[in-house]
């Protein structure tokens, strides 16, 4: 038996590849299925089952394409109602893969179909729990995403999750390994560890939601406290995972249509496509196509696209670093953004060399920020998350999280100069590009963000540890 965790950092997502005696199972695969197929061929095994822990909201799974390509059966837990052929398992039902067995544990609460898969080795010993979004390392799944579909409140879902954990998960032996679907940075929980594997025993000792003396009412209160609104694209991803989707090869072929400067400009003018620049902020600020939005690949690219461009059907035109075109299209497709209609061949240099109009961001160094800061007159807008801001910020700064910039544009003044920053520069450059596209010119952006500002003499509030519900996240 072999267990391999395939972790994708930009989505903070864990898929799993398990083999035994010539057969394989894949749990929660990403949309690009070629790596799984190639790995199985290399290992000389046949993919027998694709286990889905639930209808994912934050990414499009590869289950449909992988089943078509391999003949593997898709497995969901009880109450799931997908619109394609699969096996809806009963609670406790077992599936053999080689010499090992997967037992379905129906663990509703995050969603009502949520199920965990308990792996038993060739001797029948409980070995590992693939817990999906039911149990994370340091946290549990948020109970507010499935309210509408389940016709339940988040409190009722949380109570359901409490019993799933107590009755199904915490009864397992302490040495059983825990393999969750997500880690730190995912919007599917609020206090996830950077660790991506643990044990039942360790989680009983360290996970706030698994305290032995915790009552149901205490669990409900703590799990629902401080939940931030989920990204707008989540329901659309659930629908794609439930109904099926366009073949990934077709999506890639369409998205990788190369355009010269004239063709790109014509496409931008003749369609409603958003121009998305995926370059690093250190390049973007020096020159970019007017009205393009910067969301860099060098961070949580797909979740930020889903947050700031809420319609997965939106047409997109890409400007990337040369050689990053395929990665950009694939990472968009992972979260259901299938309507990339082409990219600028050669990137921004092609645009510049064609003599086309370009724009820049007024990026200032932290020393320039410190030198020019006036406590009584400087207007500073902090685009970090509320938990980051509340833990420590520039004295007098206004907090407008990047997540809500489209709804709170009116809070950015047009009649006076202002300065924006985030934690390290990623989010503030995205904010700067949005402001520029909406007509703002009267601002500067701080290179290095608060990570650099905190080492200066600029007045700051006293540090207070961020709450578990609003921890800072990777840019």
N, C-alpha and C positions, 0 to 999 in steps of 0.2 A: 504494500500500500504506500502511495505517495500523495502528500497534500501540498499543493503549491498555492500561495496567495499571490494574486496578480494585482498589485496596488497601483492605482492611477492617481498621482498626487494632485493634479489640477482639479479633480472632482472629489478628492478625498474618498475614493471608492475602492472597495475590495471585491474582486471576482475570485473564484476558486476553481482549481483544476485538480481533480482527484482521480487517481488511477489505481486499478487493482486487476491483476491477472488478465490483461488484454482488453480491459474495458475502462471507460472514463466517464466521469460526470463533470458538468460545468455548472457552477452556481452563480447566478446573477451576472451573466456575461455582458461586456460592453458591446456596442453596436458593430464595431469592426471585428468580423468573425474570422478573418484570414489567419491571425496568429494562433487561434485555438485549433483550427483545422491543420495548420502546418505542424503545430506541436504534437498533435495526436498522430499524424502521419510519421513524424520523426520517432516517436516512442512506439510505433507499431500497435496502437490501441484504437478501438472503436468508441466514439462518443455515443453512449447509450441513453443518457438522460440529461436534460437541462432543467435544473431546479430553480424556480423563481420564488423568492421569499415573499414578494408582494408586488403590486403594481407600483413601480418606482415613479416618483414625482420629479426627481432631480436629474435623471438621465434616461435616454432611450436604450433599453436593453437590446441585446443581439439575439434574443431567443427565437424570434420568428425566422430570420434569415438563417440562423445556425441549424434550426430544425429542418428547413427546406434543403439545406446543403448536405446534411449528414444523415437524415432519417431518424435522428434522435427524438425521443418523446419529451415534450414540455410538461413539467409537473408544477401545478399550483396547489395550495392548500385549500381546505374547505371554504365554501361560500364564494370563491372567485368565480367570475362570470366573464371570461374573455370571449372575444368574437373570432376565434380560430381554434383549430383542432388541438386539444391537449388533454391531459389526464387531470381531473380534479380529485385529489387524494382525500381520503378520510383521515380523521385524526387517529394517529397510531399506525397508519398503514406503512408497510415497509417495502423498500425497493432494493434489489440486489445489484451490485456493481462488482463484478469479479467475486472476490472472497469477502467483501465488506457489505454492510447493510446501512441504508439510510432510513431512519424512522421519522415520519412526519409528526411534528408537534404543533398543533394549531395554537398560535399565541397572539390572538387579536388584541388590539388596543392602539397601536400605531395606525393600522388600518384593520378592517374587520377580516380580511383574508390573510393577514400576516401570519406566516408560519415559519418555524425554525426547523432545521434538519439535523437530527442527532446521528452522528456517524458511529457505527459499531464496528470494531475490527473483526478479523477473521475468527477470533475466539468469542465474539459476542460481547466484548467489553466496550462500554461507553467511552468514546475517545475524544470526540470533538463536537461542538455545537456551532452550526452555521446559523447565526442568530438574526441575520438580516438587519432590519431597523427596530427590532424588539429590544435588543440589549446591545449597547455600545460599550466600549471600554471607558468607564467613568461616567456613563450616562445611559439613558433609555430613550426610545423614539418619542418624538413630539406627538401629542395626541390630538392635534388640531387640524391636521391636513385632510382627514377623511370625514369631517363632520357632515357635510352636505350629502355625500353619497350614502353614509351610514344612518342618516336621520337621527344623529345623536349629538349632544353637546360635547365640547372638549373635556368637560369634567366627567361625563359618562364614559367616554373613550378612555380617559385616564384610569378610571375605576376598573374598567375591563382589563387594561394593561397591568394594573396592580395584581389582579388574580392570575393572569397569564404568567407573570414572573414568579409569583409565590407558588402556584400550583404545578407549573411545568418546568421552569428553569431552575429555581433555587433548590429544588428537590434533587437535582443531579449531583453526582459526586464532585468534591472539591477539585479533583485533578483533571476534570474534563476541560479541554481547551475551548476558548471562546473566540470564534472568528466572526466579527461583525461585518456589515456591508459598508460601513463608513468610519472615518476617523476625524480628527480635528480639522475644522474648516468647512465641514458640511453643514448645510442649513437644515438638515433633518434632525438635529439635536442641538443642545445649547452648552454642554459641558464636556464634550468628547476629548479624550486623551490623545496625545500624539502617538501613543502606542497603538499597534494594530492587531495585537493578539494578547490574550490574558488567560486566566483560568476562572472557573466558577468560584473557587475559594477566594482568590484574590479580589474578585468583584464583590463578593459578600463583605469583604473587609474594607474596601476603599470606595465603592460606588455609593454615592449619597442616596440613590433611589432603592438600594437593596439592604438598607439597615434592618437588622433582625427585629428591632422593637418598633418599627414604623407602622403606624395605623393606616388604614385606607384613606382616611380624610387627610392625614399628613402627606401621604404620597401624592394625592390629587393636587393639593395646594402647592407643593414644591415643584412638581413636574410641570404644572401650568403657569407657574409664576414667571413673569418676565419674558414670555415668548414674543419674539419679534415677528411681524407679518412675514409669511413665506414669499419668495419671489413669485411674480405674476405668471411665470411660465410653467409652474408646477402642475396645474390642472391639465394643461395641454400635453405635457409629457405623460401623465397618467392615461389620458385618452389614447395616445399613440401606443403605449405599452399594452393597453387593453384591446384595441381594435386592430392593430397592425400598422404597417408603415411601408413607405417606398423602399425598394431594394437599395442598399448602400452603394452598390457599384454605379447605379444610375445617378444617385445624388453626387457622387464624386466626379463622374464624367461631366455633368452639367456645371458643377462648381469650378472645375479646372479649365474652363474656357479662357484662354489668354487673350488679352486685349492690348493694343498699343494705346498711346495717349489719346489719339483722336477717337478711337472706338470707345474707350473708357469714358471720355467726356460726353460722348453722344449717349451712351447708356445711362449715365447719371442724369442727363437732361431729359431723356425720353421716358424714363420709368420713375417709379416712386422708391427706388432702391436707396437704402442707407449705405453711405460709403464708410466702411469699417476699416480702420488702420490698426493692424495688429503688431506694429513695431514696438520696441522698448521705448519708454518715455524719454530716455536719454537721447534718442534720435528724433522722436516726434516733435519735440518743442522747437527744434532748430528749423523745421520746415515741414509743411504738410499741405495737402489739398484742402482749400477752403470748404467748410461745412462737413468735413470728415470727422468721425468720432474715433478716439483712441482708446481701445481696450487691448492691452498688450497680452501676447501669449505667455509672457514671463510672470504669470501669477494665476489667480483663479479666473481664468479667461471665460470659460463657458458659463459659470454661475453669474458673472457680472454681465455678460451679454444677455442672459435670461432675465436679469433684474432690470436692466436699462432699456432693452428692446423687447418689450413684453409679448409681442406677437410672433410666434414661431413661424408664421407664414410670411413674415416680412422679407421682401427681396433684399439681397445684400450684394454689394460690390466690394471686393477686397483690395487693400493695399498692404503688402507684407514685405518683410525682408526677403530678398531673393533666396529661394530654396525653402521657404516656409509656407508656400502656398498650399501644399497638400495637407500639412499639419493643421493649418487654419481651417480648411474645409472640413476635415475629419472631426476636429474638436467642436465645431459648430454642429455637425450632424449628431454628435453624441447626445446633445440636448435638444434635438429635433429641429434645428434650424437648417432646413434642407433646401432653401431657396437662394443659395448663392448662385448668381448668374454669370460670374466671371471675376477675373482678377487682372490687375495692371501688370503686364509683363515687365520685369525689371524693377518694379516697385517705384518709389517716389523719385528716384534718380531719372527714370524715364520721363516722368511728368516735368521735372525741372529742366531736363535737357531739351524738351520740346518747347520750352519758352512759355509754359502755362503759368497762370497766376498761382502764387502760393501764399501761405500765412505762417506766422510763428506765435509762440507763447512767450510772454515776458517772464522767464524763469529767473529768480534771484537766488543767490547763495544765502546760506544761513547767516553768514557774517553781514551781508547787506541787510538782511531782515533785522538782525540785532541792532545794527547801527542806525537804521531808520525808524525803529519802533518807538512810538510815543503812546504811553499808556492812556492818555486822555483823548487822543485823536485817531490813532491807528484802528482801522476796522479789519479784524481778523475773523475769517470763517474757517472752522475746523470741520472737514468732511469725514472724519472717522465715525465709527459706530458709537452709540450712546455710552456703552460701557467703557470704551477707551477714553472718551471725553470726560466722563465723570471721575475716572481714576486720577487724572491730572491733565490740565490744559493751560494754554496761555490765558493769563488773567484778562477777563473781559471778552474773550473770544465767543462767537456764536457757533453753535453746533447745528450743522445741516448735513446729516449723513448722506453719502453718495447714493445710498439705496433710494432716497426720497427726493433726489435733486429735481426730477421732472415735475413733481408735485409742489415743490417749494422754491421754484425759481424766483418768485416775487420777493424772497428774503435776501436776494443778492442785489445790493443797491446799484442804481444806474447814475446817480447824481454825485457820487464820491468814489475815490479810489479805495480799493480793498485788496486784501491778501488772503489767499487760500492755501491750506496745507492739509496733509493727511498724516499717516504714520511714517511712510518712507518715500513717497513720491508717485507711487503707482495710481492710487485712487484720485489724488488731486490733479494729475495730468488728465485723467479721464474726465473729471469735473471741468477742467479748463477747456477741454475740447468741446464739451457740451455747451458751456457758456459762450464760447466763440461762435459756435454754430447758431446760437440763439441771439447773437447781436451784442454781447458784452465785450467791451474793449478795455475797460477801466480797472484792470486787476493784474496782480502778479501772483505767481505760484512759487512756493518755497522748495528748493531742491533739498531732498533728504528728509523733508517733513518733520514731524515731531521728534523722531529719533535723533535728529540733529539739533532741533530747537532746545531740547531738554538739557543740553550741555552748555547753553548760553546763559547770560544774565537777564534775559527777558523775563519779566515777572510771570510766575506760574502759580496755580493753586497748589495746595498741599496734596501730596500723593495719598491716595486711598486705594486699597486693593479692589480691583474690579469684581463685581458680583459674578457668581457662576453662571448666571443667566445671560450675561452680556460680555463674555470674555472677548478680548481682542482676537481678531482672526488674521490669518495670513493675507497679505495684500492681494 
